[in-house]
Amino acid sequence: MHQRNRTLLRRRRVPQPRNSLAATRPSASLSPRGASLIEVLLVVAITGILISMSVPSFHRSIEQTHADIAAANLRAVWAAERLYWLEYRSYTADLSVLESLGLLDPTIVSVTLRYVYAIPSAGSSTFRATATRTGSSRWSGQFTIGEDGVLSGAVRATGEPNIVPGFQ
Protein backbone atom coordinates (compact mmCIF):
# COMPACT_ATOMS: atom_id res chain seq x y z
CA MET A 1 0.00 0.00 0.00
CA HIS A 2 2.84 2.28 0.59
CA GLN A 3 3.78 1.97 -3.07
CA ARG A 4 0.27 2.80 -4.17
CA ASN A 5 0.21 6.07 -2.23
CA ARG A 6 3.37 7.19 -3.92
CA THR A 7 1.88 6.56 -7.35
CA LEU A 8 -1.24 8.52 -6.51
CA LEU A 9 0.80 11.42 -5.22
CA ARG A 10 2.84 11.53 -8.37
CA ARG A 11 -0.16 11.58 -10.66
CA ARG A 12 -2.06 14.19 -8.80
CA ARG A 13 -1.73 17.72 -10.21
CA VAL A 14 -2.25 20.93 -8.39
CA PRO A 15 -4.98 22.95 -10.15
CA GLN A 16 -4.13 26.47 -11.39
CA PRO A 17 -6.62 29.24 -10.74
CA ARG A 18 -8.26 30.43 -13.98
CA ASN A 19 -8.11 34.18 -13.30
CA SER A 20 -4.62 34.14 -11.97
CA LEU A 21 -2.47 37.20 -12.62
CA ALA A 22 0.38 34.88 -13.47
CA ALA A 23 -1.66 33.27 -16.25
CA THR A 24 -2.42 36.55 -18.07
CA ARG A 25 0.89 38.35 -17.50
CA PRO A 26 3.45 37.98 -20.31
CA SER A 27 6.74 36.56 -19.26
CA ALA A 28 9.71 38.84 -18.73
CA SER A 29 11.46 37.43 -21.79
CA LEU A 30 8.77 38.73 -24.19
CA SER A 31 9.07 42.27 -25.59
CA PRO A 32 6.48 44.88 -24.63
CA ARG A 33 3.47 45.22 -26.92
CA GLY A 34 3.43 49.03 -27.29
CA ALA A 35 5.01 52.30 -26.29
CA SER A 36 4.00 54.41 -23.37
CA LEU A 37 2.64 57.92 -23.82
CA ILE A 38 5.86 59.42 -22.47
CA GLU A 39 7.93 57.53 -25.02
CA VAL A 40 5.70 58.73 -27.87
CA LEU A 41 5.84 62.33 -26.63
CA LEU A 42 9.61 62.15 -26.35
CA VAL A 43 9.95 60.93 -29.94
CA VAL A 44 7.59 63.66 -31.20
CA ALA A 45 9.49 66.35 -29.28
CA ILE A 46 12.89 65.24 -30.63
CA THR A 47 11.50 65.06 -34.16
CA GLY A 48 10.07 68.58 -33.82
CA ILE A 49 13.40 69.94 -32.62
CA LEU A 50 15.28 68.35 -35.53
CA ILE A 51 12.77 69.69 -38.06
CA SER A 52 12.90 73.20 -36.61
CA MET A 53 16.69 73.15 -36.87
CA SER A 54 16.60 72.11 -40.54
CA VAL A 55 13.93 74.55 -41.80
CA PRO A 56 16.23 77.61 -42.16
CA SER A 57 18.74 75.53 -44.11
CA PHE A 58 15.94 74.25 -46.34
CA HIS A 59 14.66 77.78 -47.06
CA ARG A 60 18.18 78.95 -47.89
CA SER A 61 18.63 76.02 -50.29
CA ILE A 62 15.37 76.90 -52.04
CA GLU A 63 16.49 80.54 -52.38
CA GLN A 64 19.87 79.38 -53.75
CA THR A 65 18.05 77.29 -56.35
CA HIS A 66 15.96 80.27 -57.46
CA ALA A 67 19.12 82.40 -57.70
CA ASP A 68 20.75 79.75 -59.89
CA ILE A 69 17.70 79.72 -62.16
CA ALA A 70 17.82 83.52 -62.41
CA ALA A 71 21.50 83.35 -63.35
CA ALA A 72 20.78 80.73 -66.02
CA ASN A 73 18.04 82.95 -67.44
CA LEU A 74 20.44 85.91 -67.54
CA ARG A 75 22.95 83.76 -69.41
CA ALA A 76 20.16 82.92 -71.88
CA VAL A 77 19.51 86.67 -72.34
CA TRP A 78 23.25 87.18 -72.86
CA ALA A 79 23.35 84.47 -75.54
CA ALA A 80 20.26 85.92 -77.25
CA GLU A 81 21.81 89.41 -77.23
CA ARG A 82 25.01 88.04 -78.77
CA LEU A 83 23.03 86.38 -81.57
CA TYR A 84 21.03 89.58 -82.09
CA TRP A 85 24.27 91.59 -82.30
CA LEU A 86 25.66 89.25 -84.98
CA GLU A 87 22.62 89.99 -87.14
CA TYR A 88 22.07 93.73 -86.44
CA ARG A 89 25.48 94.90 -85.11
CA SER A 90 23.72 96.41 -82.12
CA TYR A 91 22.17 95.15 -78.88
CA THR A 92 18.48 95.55 -78.11
CA ALA A 93 16.93 96.89 -74.92
CA ASP A 94 13.67 95.01 -75.47
CA LEU A 95 13.27 91.43 -74.27
CA SER A 96 10.13 90.98 -76.36
CA VAL A 97 12.18 91.60 -79.54
CA LEU A 98 14.49 88.74 -78.58
CA GLU A 99 11.45 86.57 -77.87
CA SER A 100 9.72 87.44 -81.15
CA LEU A 101 12.85 86.43 -83.08
CA GLY A 102 12.85 83.07 -81.29
CA LEU A 103 16.09 83.82 -79.51
CA LEU A 104 14.62 83.82 -76.00
CA ASP A 105 12.19 81.60 -74.11
CA PRO A 106 8.84 83.37 -73.55
CA THR A 107 8.79 82.41 -69.87
CA ILE A 108 11.76 84.72 -69.24
CA VAL A 109 9.94 87.67 -70.75
CA SER A 110 6.71 87.08 -68.83
CA VAL A 111 6.41 88.30 -65.27
CA THR A 112 7.53 85.74 -62.73
CA LEU A 113 6.91 85.53 -59.01
CA ARG A 114 10.53 85.62 -57.90
CA TYR A 115 12.61 87.53 -60.47
CA VAL A 116 11.83 90.25 -63.00
CA TYR A 117 14.15 90.43 -66.00
CA ALA A 118 14.98 93.64 -67.84
CA ILE A 119 17.57 95.22 -70.12
CA PRO A 120 18.01 98.73 -68.69
CA SER A 121 20.73 99.76 -71.17
CA ALA A 122 21.74 98.64 -74.63
CA GLY A 123 23.68 100.18 -77.47
CA SER A 124 25.90 99.32 -80.38
CA SER A 125 28.71 97.94 -78.26
CA THR A 126 27.34 97.31 -74.75
CA PHE A 127 24.29 96.10 -72.91
CA ARG A 128 23.31 95.28 -69.35
CA ALA A 129 20.59 92.82 -68.34
CA THR A 130 19.25 92.46 -64.79
CA ALA A 131 17.26 89.98 -62.73
CA THR A 132 15.67 91.70 -59.72
CA ARG A 133 14.37 89.65 -56.79
CA THR A 134 10.69 90.36 -56.16
CA GLY A 135 7.83 88.82 -54.25
CA SER A 136 9.64 88.39 -50.95
CA SER A 137 9.64 90.48 -47.82
CA ARG A 138 12.80 88.74 -46.62
CA TRP A 139 15.06 88.40 -49.67
CA SER A 140 16.06 91.27 -51.96
CA GLY A 141 18.78 91.95 -54.49
CA GLN A 142 19.71 91.90 -58.13
CA PHE A 143 21.93 90.00 -60.55
CA THR A 144 23.50 91.72 -63.56
CA ILE A 145 25.16 90.47 -66.72
CA GLY A 146 26.86 92.53 -69.40
CA GLU A 147 28.14 92.03 -72.92
CA ASP A 148 31.28 90.40 -71.51
CA GLY A 149 29.18 87.58 -69.95
CA VAL A 150 30.29 88.31 -66.38
CA LEU A 151 27.54 87.75 -63.86
CA SER A 152 27.54 89.86 -60.69
CA GLY A 153 25.28 90.75 -57.79
CA ALA A 154 23.78 89.01 -54.80
CA VAL A 155 20.53 88.37 -53.00
CA ARG A 156 20.47 89.35 -49.32
CA ALA A 157 18.40 88.76 -46.20
CA THR A 158 18.91 90.10 -42.71
CA GLY A 159 21.04 87.74 -40.67
CA GLU A 160 21.87 85.49 -43.63
CA PRO A 161 24.99 85.22 -45.79
CA ASN A 162 24.58 86.64 -49.30
CA ILE A 163 23.41 84.30 -52.01
CA VAL A 164 25.31 84.39 -55.28
CA PRO A 165 24.66 82.11 -58.26
CA GLY A 166 26.75 78.99 -58.59
CA PHE A 167 27.86 76.15 -56.38
CA GLN A 168 28.88 77.09 -52.87
C-alpha angles and dihedrals in degrees: 000000000000089000092051093055091054092053092050092049092052095051096046115098127203109238118237118224111249098223095043117147088223091059095055099037115094115237120259091249093064119087119246117268099227147358126270122243091252092055092050092048091049092053092047092049093050091047091051092051092050092048093048090052093052099046097081090050090049093051091049090051091051091050090049089053092052090049090052090051090050090051091050090051091051089052088052089053089049091052091047091050091051091052090046090051091052089057102038103021089232137077122243127229093205121087091194090062090056089048094048090053090053093245096116135044111251092228090068092055095047120081113270131197097240110028134026116205124211143158104223095178135024135159142151095295108016143038138173125207124191139197111201121197111237138165097050131098090197106042125053137161146096140250121212134195128185138193089280091062095240113144118210140167138068143232116235140196129180111269094007131102114253118270117226125176118265138047116319 
